[in-house]
């Protein structure tokens, strides 16, 4: 009986300790706007204003993304030294599930990014869909900026005109523009629509979509995240 009581007491202590150490996820939070929520991903527009630290948080999903406005922040883990980082436009984020830290902006204007949370624990394993003709990537004017078990990210300058990319999504894709331009979006059926883009504009294109995207003015740097 005494041994049983001790076991119960230890179990209660462990449960209490777990409750005390439970941490919030990184999102939602102040200075983060949800751009998209599907069964597979969340997409967030995030800013790190100077002097506004986040709560200590733990990432509940693998996360990727890119920064569309430069700036600095301090990252402080629960154990270890704080790191001060200055991040340029186009830098990539690749944060794994379980990462725990506090972040605080150090510059004005603040660092800004578009982040993609990958809700599934693994890639779908689906092959690239047939989109007609040659796939958009790889191509000579694009750099494979990231390629891991979850995502391939392409960094390129999307020029307008006859030499520009006519994009269709062989894989589920999140596009983030890092500059200004005008795209033309043509569905499988129906009229084309011109859309102005700027740094931080995001567009989600499902795998195998009939939608075609072209750049009709400007030549903005662009990051495309193909989800595996």
N, C-alpha and C positions, 0 to 999 in steps of 0.2 A: 504493500500500500504506500509506504514511504517513498519507494523507488518510483512508483507511478506518479506521485505528486511532484517529485523532482523533475521528471520528464515533462509533465504538463507545465511546470513553471518555466523550464528552459524554452519550451515551444512558444509560450506566451512572450518571453523576452525577445526571442528571434523575430516574432511577428511585430512586436512593438518597434524593434530596431528597424525593420523593413519599412514600417509606416513612416518612421522619422526620416529615413533616407530616400523616400519616394520623391522624385523630381518631376517638374513639369516638362512637357515637350517644348521644342523651340518655337513652335507656332500652334495656335495664333498668339500674337503679342502686339504690343504697341509698336508702331512704325513698320508693320508688315501687312500688306494687303493681299488677300487671296485672289488670284487671277483665274484659277481653274481648279475644279474638283471633280475627278472621275473615279471609277472603280479601281484604277491603276495608279493614278498620280494626283498630287496636289502641286500647284504652281503658285509661288509667292513672289511679290515685288517687295524687296526688303531695303530699308535704310538704317544706317547706324549714326544717328545724330550725336554730335560731340557732347560728352558729359552725361549721357543717358545709358547707364549699364543695363543689360538684360538681367533677368533672373538666372541663377545657376540652373542650367537645363540639360536634359539628356535627349539626344536625337533618337527617335523611335523608328526612323526609316533611313535607309541609304539615301543620300542626297547628292545631286549634281547641279551645276549652274554656272553662270558667268556674271561678271561685274560690268555694268554699263556706265557707271560714273566713278572716277577715281577717288581714293580717300584712304584714311587710316583707321585702325582700331587696335585695341589691346585685347588679347585673348588670354584668359586666365583659367587653367584647369583646376580641379579640386586639390590636386597635389602637384607641386612643381612651380617653376617660375613663370610669371606672365611674359607674353611675347607681344611686342609692338610691331605691327605689320602695315606697310604702305602698299596698296594694291592698285595696279593700273587697270585701265579699261581692257577687257578681253581676257583677263586672267580667269582661270577655271577654279571651281570649287568641287571637290570630291570628298564628301564627308560620309563616313560609315556609321551605320546604326550602332548606338551605344556611346558615341562620342559625347563627352560631358565637359561643359565649360561655361564661363561668363564672357560676354563680348561687350565692349564699350567703344563707341566712336571717338576719334581724336582729332578730326578735321571738320572744318566748316568752309564750303558745303560738304555734306557727308558722303561717305561711300554708299553706293547703291548697287543692287544685284537682282537678278531673277534666278530663283532657286526652284528645283524640281525635286519633290519628295517621291520616292519610288515605293509605293505601298506594298507590293508583292515582295516576298523574301528572295525570289530568284527570277531570272529571265523567263520569258514565255517559252522560248525554244522554237518559236514559229519561224519558218524561213521567210526571206524577203518576198513580198507579194509581187505579182506580175503587173507592171505599170505601163508596159508598152515601150519598145525601143530599149536603149541602153539605160542602166540605172544612173541616177544623178551623181553618185559617189562610188568609188574614188574618181577624182578628176585632177588634171595637172595643176589647176590654179587653186586647189583647196589643200589645207594642211590638216592631217589627222591629229587633232590636239589632245584627244583622250580616247582610249580604247581599252575597256575593261570588261568584266563579265556581265555588266548591266547596260552599258551605254557606249556608243561611239559618237564623239563630238567632232564636227568639222568647222574649221575656221577659214573663211574666205571673203574676198571682196566681191559682192554681188553687183556686177556691172549691168547697166541697161543696154538695150540695143540687140542686134542680131547675135552677138557673141555671148550674151548673157544666158544664165541658167534658166531653163524652163523646168521647174521642179514639180515632181509628183512623188508622193511618199510611199516607197516600197516597205518602209517600217514606220511604226508610230513615231512621229517627229515633233519636237518642240523647237520652234525657230525663235531666236532672240536677235533683234537688230541692234547694232551698236552705233548707228549713224542715221542720217536723214535720207529719205527717198520716197518714191511712190511705187507700189506694187500693183499688179493687175491680177485679180483672182478670177479664174474661169472654172465654174463647176462643170461636171460632166455634161449637163444640159442647162441651157439658160444663158443669159447675157453675162459678160465680164464686168467686174466691179473694180474701179480704182480705189486704193486705200493708201493714205499717207502713213508712213512709218517714221519713227524717231528712235533715239537711244532708249532702250528699255521696252519697246513694243514687242509683244509676244504673240505667236500664233501656234496653235496646236493643230496638227494634221493627222488623222487616223491612218493606220496602216491600210494600204490599198485604196485610199480615197481617190475618186476621179478628179478631184480638184487640182488644177494647175496654177502655179504661182510664177509670175515673171516680174522682173524689175523694169519699169518703164521710164523712170528718171532717177538720177542720182546714182551713186556707187558706194553704198554703205557697207562697212565691214559687218559680217553676219556670222552668228554661231548657230549651227544646227545640231540638235541632240537626237540621234536615232536610238530609240529604246529597243533593246533586244528582247 
